[in-house]
């Protein structure tokens, strides 16, 4: 073997090892997101004085925090180095998990989930951004799909594992179980994760837009609060009206800061890139609907079918596991044939799956006829789309901006998830018994309407031909 070949083999081995570490972080983030959905009915019982609207903030607060800090995490990764930012995010994630496991009241559980979500928001953009430049461009789709597939694997394993834990131990173990794996990933990241720091160390650093970060936090968190609490407090109550006005003002301030600040958290120039704009928005629409359905699964199965939590975990798993092999194959297909038809096909299949649930998931339905076909379609469509969508969004972005761009993509996706759970919680309210069943049905049809916009957007707006190099100047690519 020549010296050059040996050097290439070593570089490839290190790249694959770095990918394993980054994928482990994606697995952990997805696991804790899905596992908390399974724990919702148990948390309702553990904290009987808390309403479902309050308990839902265990999920919503996690999603909202990811949204509001993901952009900051991406910027920090591009400025300070992806490896140290990734390791810092993992440590915060593990600390938040420990706090969640020992919190004595529901308010502190929610606060601890906020801490954990900050860790996720910091580690996810830096993980993929550190790994992607280590591989040749023709492998980027399969690399991103492999990274995303570990997220689907985490989502697939979470229902069964969380249900098993809840059957044998306290809900606290659902949050604590990830701590040793986070520490293992931290060790692996210190040893294996590498990656260039795109910014020239000699270049003076302009201050980050912290005011914009605060405005974005208020806008996203306030929107979720309005959606979740509007029905409970009254849509025209002074509290909701004032909060809505605050959200509007914060949103306008965030956009203004993004347009005029020299170092904005959200580079609005990314929206000039059609591949990024369409892929990110379509993924957000799909995430909105899938997050709302995952939130509703345990509530329907426990209140209508009388399933135990362990039965719920087993019942949900087939759809989640269907994502894994499809996600792995989808990346290779995208490398060879492009993204358009994968995105269109995946989002369409997932939409049909949610429509099946809205149509067939009624009190008299059985698991095999009412639930299983729908969840298999949702899982298959999501596996077909989500990894390629992430890669499609990044395909025309300059390497120096990968951290910020990946953060922006995942910000839109997690924003969709946060709003999906918020909409479902708002429709359900505090309904019980037959009223909850009717509300679940309404929420499923609302999810169909949200998800159906995804394939329509891809069909109309996703570029049919990849732009040539002359179309990808630094201005056109990232603004």
N, C-alpha and C positions, 0 to 999 in steps of 0.2 A: 504494500500500500504506500502510495506517495505521501510526502509530507503534507501536501495540500489536501489530499483526500482524508488523511488522518485528522487534520485541523477542522475540515468540514464536518467530520463525524462527531468530533468533540463538541463543536458549536451546536449541532443538531441535538445532541444528547442534553446539553445544558438548556437549550430552548425548550425541549420537551419536559424537563424537570421543572423549569419555571412555569410552564403551562399547567402542570399538575398542581402546583401550589396555588396559582391564581384560580384554577377551577375549584379547588377546595374551598376557597373563600366564597365563591359563587354558590357552592353547595350549602354552606352554612347559612348564608343570607336567605336563600330560598327555603331552607328547612324551617327556620324560626318563623318565617312569614306564614307558611301553611300550617305548621303545628299549632300556632295560636288560634287559628280558625277552629280546629278540633276542640280546643280547650274552652271555647265560648260557653257552651251549655254548662260545663263544670264550674266556670267562674260565676255564672248566674246563681248557681246553688251555693258556692262558697261565700259569695257576698250578696245575701238576700236583700239587703237594703239598697243595692244599686240596681237601677233600671237597665234594660237591654241597651238603651241609648248610651248609658254611661259605660257599660262593659264593652260596647263596640269600640270605644276609644283605645282599648288595648291594641286593637288592630289599626284603627284610623290614625292614632298618634304616631305609631311606628311608620306608617306609609307617608304621612304628612312630613315628618321629620326627614325621612329619606329625600323627599322632594326638595325641601328647602335647603338641605346641606349638601346635596349631591353636586351642585354646580361649584360650590366652594371646594369640595373635595377634589374635583377635577382640576381646578385652577391651582390648588396647592401641589398636586402631583406634578403638573407641568413646571411649576416654579421651583419647588424644593427637592425634587427627585421622587420618582415613583416608588422606589423601594422603601425609603424611610417613611413616606406617607402611608404606604400600604401597611407596614408594621405597626405604625401608630394607630391606624384604624382597627386593626385586629385586637390590639390591647383594649381599646375603648369598647369594642364589641363584647369581649369576654367580661369586662367589668360590668357592663350593662346587663349581661345575662345573669351574673351573680346577684346583682341588685334585684332583678326581677324575681329570682328564686326565693329571696328572703323577705320581700316586701310584705308588711302585715295588713295593709289596707289597699283597696282597689286604686285609690289615688296615687299611692306610691308605686304600685305595679305599672300604672300608665307612665309615671315619671321615669321609672327604670327602663321602660321600653323606648322612651325618647333617647336616653343615653345610648342604648344598644343601637338604635337606628342611626345615630351620629357616626358610630363606628362603621356601620355598613356603608353609609354615604361617603365616607373617606376611603374605605378599602376597595370598593368595587371599581370606580373609575381608574384608580392607580394600578389595579391588578391587570386588567386587560391592556392598558396603555403600556405597561412595562413589558409585556410578553409579545405583543403583536409585531413590533419592529424586529424581533429576533428571527422571524420567519420570512421567507420570500413572499412577495405580494400575491403570487398565484395560489398560495396556500391560506391566505387570510380568511376566506369564507369558511373553510373547514376548521381553522383554529378558533374563530369566533363561535362556530357552531358547537365545537367540543366544549368550549368554556360555558356556553349557554346550556348545553346538554347536562352539565353537572347541576345547573340550576333546576332543570326539569327532574333530574334524579333526586335532588333534595326535596322537591315538591312531591314526588312520587313516594318516597320513603316516609315522609313526614306523617301522613294520615295513619298508616299502620303502626309506625313506631310510637307516635304520640298517643294513639288509642291504647296500645299495649302498656305504655307507662301509666296512663290514667287508670287502667284497670288494676294495676298492681301497686301504684304509689300515688302520692299527692300530685296535684297539678304543678307544684313547684319544680318537680323533676323535669317537666317538659321544657322549662327554661334553662335548668341547670345542665342538662345532658350535653349541650354544645360546648361547654367550657373546656373540657380536656381536648376536644378536637380543635378548638380555636388555638389553644396553646401549642398543639402539635403543628398546626399550620404556621404559627409564629416562628417556631424553630426551623421549619422547612424554608420559610421566607428568608430568614437571616442567612441560611446556608446556600440557598439556590437561586432566589429571585434576583435577577440583574436587570439592567435596562438603562439606556442612555438618558441623560438629563438634557432635553432639547435646548433649553435656554443657555446662552453664553453666560458663564459665571461673571464675566467682566461687565456685562450689560447692567446698567442701573435698574433696580426693581422699582416700579411704580406701585403705590399702595393699592391693595385690593379694595373693591367697592363694598365696604362693610355696611354702609347705609343702604345700598341696594339689597344686600343680603337680608338685612332686617325688614325691609319693605316686602321682599319676596316671601319671607317667613309669615308675616302678618297676612299677606294676600292669600296664600295657600291655606294656612291654618284657619284663617277666618272664613274662607269659602266652605271648608269642610264643616266648621262649626255652624254656619248658617244652614247648610243642607241637613245636617243631623238634628239640630235643635229647633229648626223652624217649625216643625209640626208640633213639637212639645211645648214651645214657648208661645207659638202663634206667629204666623207669617207677617202679620202687621203690628206685632208688639213693638214697643219702643226699643227693646234690647236688640231684636233682630234687625230693625230698620237702621239703627245706629251702627251695628256691626257690619251690615251690608255697605253702608257709606264708607266705613273705615277700610273695608276690603277694596272697594273701588279706588279710593285715594291711594292706598298702598300699591295696588296693581299699576296705576298710572305712574307713580313715582318709580317703581321698578323698571318699567319700560323706558322711562326717560333716562334713568341712570344707565341702563344697558346701551342706549343710543349714544350717550355723550361722555360717559366716564372713560378715561384712557385705559383702564384695566377692568372691564365689566365682568361680572360673573357669567352672564349669558351673552355670548357673542352672537348677536342677531344676524350677522353676516352668514352664519350657518344656514339660516332660512332661505338664503338666496340659492343654495345648492338643492336642486330638485330632488336628487336621490336621498339626501338627508331629510329634507322637509317631509316628503311623502312617507318614507319608511318610518320615521319617528312618529308621525301623527297616526298612521294606520296601526302601529304597534300599541300606541296609547289607547286607541279605541278598543282594540281587542282586549287589552289589559283591564280596561274599565269593566267590561262585561264579565270576563273570567273571574276577576276578583270578587265581584258581587255574587256570582253563582257559588264560588267556593265558600263565601261567608254564609250563604243560605243553606247549603247542603246539610250540615249537621243539625240546623234548626228544624228543617223539614223532617229529617229521618227520625229525630228523637221525639218530636211533638206529634207527628202523624203516624209513623210506622212503629213507634215505640222501640226503636233500636237502642241498644246500649252504645256507649262511646266506642267500645272495641268493635262492634258491628259496623258503626259508622266508618271507622278507619278502614276496615276491610272493604266496605262497599265503595268507597271513594277511590281506592288504590288502582283498579284497572285502567281508568281513564288517565290517571297520572303516569302510570307505567307505560302506557301506549306512546307517550311523548318521547321516551328515551331513544329507541332504535330509529324512529323517524327523524328525530333531531340530528342524530349522527349521520344518517344517509343524506339528509337535506343539505348539509354543508358541502358534501362532495358533489352533489348535483349542482349546487350554486356555483362551485368552482368551474364546472364545465359548461353550464348552460345559462348562467345568469340568474337574476333574482326575480324578475317580474312574475313569471308564472307560478313560482313557488309561493310568493307572497299572496298572489291572487287566489290560488287554490287553497292554501292553508287558512286564510281568513274566511273564505267562503264555507269550507267544511266546518270550521269552528262555529260560524254563525248558524248553520243548519243544526248543529248540536244543541245550541242554546234554544233554538226554536222548537226542537223536539221536546226538551224539558218543559218549556212553557206550554206546549200543546198536550203532552202526555202525562206530566207529573202531577196527577190529581190524587185525592185521598184514596180512590178505589184502585189505583194503578199498582202493579207489582214492580219489584226491583228490576226484573229482567225485561219487562216491556216498557216501563215508565222512565227508568233512570239509566240503565246500562248503555243502551244505544246512544243516548245523548252525550253521556260523559266520555264514551269512546270517541265520538266525533269531535268533541271539544279538545280532548287530549291529542288526537291525531292531527287536527288542524293547527293547534298551537305548536306542536313539535315541528310541523312542516314550515311554519312561518317565523317563530320568534328568533331562532339563531340567525337565519338568513336576513331577517329584518335588521338586526343589530349590525351585521356585516355590511348590508346594503347602505345603511345610514353612514358608515364610516369610509366607504370605498373611495370617495373623492375628497377626503379631508387630508390636509398636510400632516406629516408625521409629528411635527412640533405641537400640533393642536389636538392630538388624539385623546389626551386625558380630558380636556375640556369638552371635546365633541362627544366622547362616550358618556361623560357626565350629563351633557344636555339631552342625549338620547334617553338615558335611563331616568332622568328627571321627568321627561314627558311620560314615560311608561309608568313610573311610580305615582305620578300625579293622576293618571288614569285609574290606577288601582285604588288610590285614596278616595277619589270621587266615586268610584264604583261601590265601595263599601259604604260611603256616606249616603249615597242615593238609596241603596238597599235598606240601610238602617232607618232612613227617613220614611220610606214607604211602610216598613214594618212597624215603626213606632214602638209602643209597648203592648201591642196586640197579643192576645193569648188565645189558645184553643182554636175554634173555627175561624175567628177573625184573623188569626195569624196565618192560617192556611190560605185564606183569600188574599191577604197582603203579600204572601210569598209568590203567589201566582201573578199578581200585578207587577211585582218586582222583576220576575223572570221576563215578562213581556217588555218591560223597560230595558232590560239587558239586551234583548233581541234588537230593539231599535238602535241602541248605541253601537252594538257590534256590526250591524249591517252596513253602517257607514264606512267601515274599514275596507272591504273589498270594492265598494263603489269608488272610493278615493283612489285606490291602486289602479283600477281599470281606467279611470279617467286621466290621472295625473302622473303616474310613475313613468319615468323616461323609458322609451322602448329601446334606445340605443345608448350605450355608454358614451359620454362625451369624450372627444379627443383631447390631447394634451393642450391644444390651443384654447380650449374652453375652460381650462382649469388653472388659470393664473392664480396667484396668491390672493388677489382681491376677490375673484369669483368663487374661490373655494371656501374661504373662511372669513371673508369680510375684512 
